[in-house]
Amino acid sequence: MRARCAGMIGLAVALAACASGPQIPPGSSCEITASRAPFYKQGPAQTFGADEMLAAGTRVTLIERSMGFSRVMLPNGVTGYVSNDDVSAVAPEVAPPAGSVVTNRKLDPLFTAPGRSSKPKRSNVQPTPSDPLFDVNDTPLPLKDEPPKATPAPEKEPE
């Protein structure tokens, strides 16, 4: 009985070791590390062999990682399976800091501290005239209660 228990524990440890590869989240950018990695479109158990051989350094996107094989997407959008041993995660590209943008333009500050003088703002917008466009007493005239009369059509002259 103890030998059987020890065997079960050994089997569990062996299976856990197989599944304890590096944890790569889905959607991560990965790279093919093997010199020639078989790529299976239908699955790793397809009877007619690999569909393609991927070269080392080929970038792929990880869709799903399972026991032994990972489902990946190639840059052209084709999905398929490659061996977990042939795929490794790529460090994400670090974007340059926001302050490191090089420009040759000198921008005026949007806000100035109190007590500091700022340059006069230049604008081509004309100032508003002192007289208002409408007078307060400008109101529309009331409409008549009767509807407007139809204009008679011009009569044709006899030929």
Buried (B, 14 or more C-beta within 10 A) or exposed (E): EEEEEEEEEEEEEEEEEEEEBEEBEEEBBBBBEBEEBBBBEEEBEEEEEBBBEBEEEBEBBBBEBEEEBBBBBBEEEEBBBBBBEBBBBEEEEEEEEEEEEEEEEEEEEEEEEEEEEEEEEEEEEEEEEEEEEEEEEEEEEEEEEEEEEEEEEEEEEEE
